[in-house]
Amino acid sequence: MRNSIKTLLALLCTLVLALVPGCASSTGDGDGNGDDHSLGWGRDLADAVRDEELPDGSLYNIVCIDVTDDGEPEEDQSWQFYYAELPGGPDEDVLIVTVQYNGSTFTIWETDSSLPLEGLPDYDDAGPWVEAAAEALADEGYPDWLPQSLVVEPYDGDDFPGTTNWAALGFVPPDSPGQATVAVDTDTNDVLDVEVFLP
C-alpha cells in the first residue's frame, strides 16, 4: 500500500533532504506580512510561482518540517508545495516551491513516477489538523507533546475507507526521547490513527 504512516514518514525524510537551497533557484524576494504564515498565505505565494513555471500543474503534496500549535511554520521555517501535471506518467516533472518565512520563494525541479491521480483541495488552514492530532495524543496520555512535522497528500490506501486526503503530523515530547505520528483526515479533521514510539 502506497499510503501508510511509515510511507509518509519516509517521504518526509526524503523531502527534507531534497530541499537544499544550494540545489534551488530563487523566484521571489519576499512579501510576507510579518504575522500571517498560514497554509493559505503560503499556498497563494506558491500558486503564483506555479502559474508562471507550470501553469497546468496541480498541488498534490504539502510539507512543513517544523509546525506550530497554530498550524504555521516555526519562525524562520518554510512551507513546501509540490506540483505536477496529474495523473502524470513515468518520470513526470515535479515543481517544488518553497515559501520561506519572510515570503520569499525558491524552486526545485524533480521527477516522480508515483504521482496521485488527483491533486489536493485549496486548503487554507492547517491549525485544525494540528489541534485534532494534539487532542488525540492527549487522550492517549501525552498532553504535553509538541507538534513538529506535517505532510499532506491524497490518500489512496485501503485502511481508512472514505478518506480522500490525509495528513501525517509528527510530535515529540518536550524533554525526553520519543516520537508520535498522528494521521488526520484533512477534509473532516477526524483522527485516523495514532502511533507512539518510545525508546
C-alpha positions in Angstrom: 0.0 0.0 0.0 1.5 3.4 -1.0 -0.3 5.4 1.7 0.8 4.4 5.2 2.2 6.3 8.1 5.6 4.7 7.6 5.5 5.7 4.0 4.7 9.3 4.9 7.5 9.4 7.4 9.9 8.1 4.9 8.6 10.6 2.4 9.1 13.4 4.9 12.8 12.5 5.3 13.2 12.4 1.5 11.5 15.7 1.1 13.6 17.4 3.7 16.8 16.1 2.1 15.7 17.3 -1.3 15.0 20.9 -0.1 18.6 22.1 0.0 18.9 25.8 -1.1 22.1 25.1 -2.9 20.2 23.0 -5.4 17.4 25.5 -5.9 16.7 28.7 -7.8 15.2 31.8 -6.2 11.9 33.0 -7.6 10.9 35.8 -5.2 12.3 38.4 -2.9 9.9 38.2 -0.1 6.5 39.8 0.5 5.4 38.2 3.8 3.3 40.5 6.0 5.1 39.6 9.2 2.4 37.9 11.2 0.3 35.6 8.9 2.2 32.5 7.8 -0.8 30.2 7.4 -1.2 27.5 4.9 -3.3 29.7 2.7 -0.7 32.5 2.8 2.0 30.1 1.7 -0.2 28.4 -0.9 -1.1 31.8 -2.5 2.6 32.6 -2.9 3.4 29.2 -4.2 0.5 29.1 -6.6 1.7 32.4 -8.2 5.1 30.7 -8.9 3.3 27.6 -10.2 1.3 29.8 -12.6 4.5 31.1 -14.1 6.5 27.9 -14.3 4.0 25.0 -14.5 0.6 26.5 -15.5 -1.2 23.1 -15.7 0.3 21.8 -12.5 -1.8 20.6 -9.6 -0.8 20.8 -6.0 -0.5 17.2 -4.6 1.8 17.5 -1.6 2.3 20.0 1.2 5.2 19.8 3.8 6.2 21.8 6.8 9.2 20.3 8.7 8.6 22.4 11.9 5.0 23.4 12.5 3.5 25.3 15.4 0.3 24.7 17.5 -1.4 27.1 15.2 -0.5 25.1 12.1 2.1 27.6 10.8 5.8 27.2 10.3 8.0 28.0 13.2 9.9 31.2 12.8 12.5 31.0 10.0 11.0 27.7 8.8 9.1 27.3 5.5 6.2 25.7 3.6 7.0 23.3 0.6 4.4 22.8 -2.1 4.7 20.0 -4.8 3.0 20.5 -8.2 2.8 18.2 -11.3 0.5 17.7 -14.2 -1.7 14.9 -13.0 -2.3 12.0 -13.2 1.2 12.1 -14.6 3.4 9.4 -16.2 6.8 7.8 -15.8 9.4 10.4 -14.7 6.8 13.2 -14.6 8.3 16.7 -13.9 7.6 18.0 -10.4 7.9 21.6 -9.4 8.7 22.1 -5.7 8.0 25.6 -4.4 9.5 26.5 -1.1 7.9 29.6 0.6 10.2 30.9 3.3 9.1 32.6 6.5 9.8 36.1 5.0 7.6 35.3 2.0 10.5 34.8 -0.4 10.3 31.7 -2.7 12.6 29.3 -4.5 12.0 26.3 -6.7 13.4 22.8 -7.3 12.6 20.6 -10.2 12.5 16.8 -9.8 10.8 13.8 -11.4 8.4 11.3 -9.9 6.8 8.2 -11.3 4.3 7.5 -8.5 2.0 10.6 -8.6 -1.6 10.5 -7.4 -4.5 10.7 -9.8 -5.8 14.0 -8.4 -4.4 16.9 -6.5 -5.3 18.4 -3.2 -8.1 20.9 -2.4 -7.3 24.5 -1.8 -6.7 24.2 2.0 -6.1 27.5 3.8 -5.6 26.4 7.5 -3.6 23.6 9.0 -4.5 24.6 12.5 -7.5 22.3 12.9 -5.4 19.3 11.9 -2.7 20.1 14.5 -5.4 20.7 17.1 -7.2 17.4 16.4 -3.9 15.5 16.5 -2.8 17.1 19.8 -6.2 16.3 21.3 -5.8 12.6 20.2 -2.4 12.4 21.7 -3.6 13.9 25.0 -6.3 11.2 25.1 -3.5 8.7 24.8 -1.8 10.2 27.8 0.7 12.6 26.1 -0.9 16.0 26.6 2.4 18.0 26.6 3.9 16.7 23.4 4.8 19.3 20.8 4.0 19.3 17.1 6.9 19.0 14.8 6.3 18.0 11.2 3.4 18.0 8.8 2.9 16.1 5.5 -0.4 16.4 3.5 -1.2 14.3 0.4 -4.1 12.5 -1.3 -4.9 9.1 0.2 -5.3 6.0 -2.0 -5.0 3.3 0.6 -7.5 0.8 2.0 -7.1 1.2 5.8 -9.4 4.3 6.1 -12.4 4.0 3.8 -14.0 7.3 2.8 -10.7 9.2 3.3 -9.7 11.2 0.2 -6.8 13.3 1.6 -4.8 13.0 4.8 -2.1 14.5 6.9 0.7 12.8 9.0 1.7 15.0 11.9 4.8 14.3 13.9 5.0 15.1 17.6 7.9 14.9 20.1 8.0 15.1 23.9 9.3 18.4 25.4 12.2 17.0 27.4 12.8 13.3 26.6 13.3 10.9 23.7 10.3 9.7 21.7 8.1 10.4 18.7 4.5 10.1 17.8 2.7 10.2 14.4 -0.9 11.1 14.1 -2.9 10.6 10.9 -5.7 13.1 10.3 -8.4 13.2 7.5 -7.8 16.7 6.2 -11.4 17.1 4.9 -13.2 16.1 8.1 -10.4 16.7 10.7 -11.1 13.2 12.0 -8.1 11.4 13.6 -7.4 8.2 11.7 -4.6 6.7 13.7 -2.1 7.4 16.5 1.3 5.7 16.8 3.6 6.5 19.7 7.3 5.4 19.7 9.2 5.4 22.9 12.8 4.2 23.5 
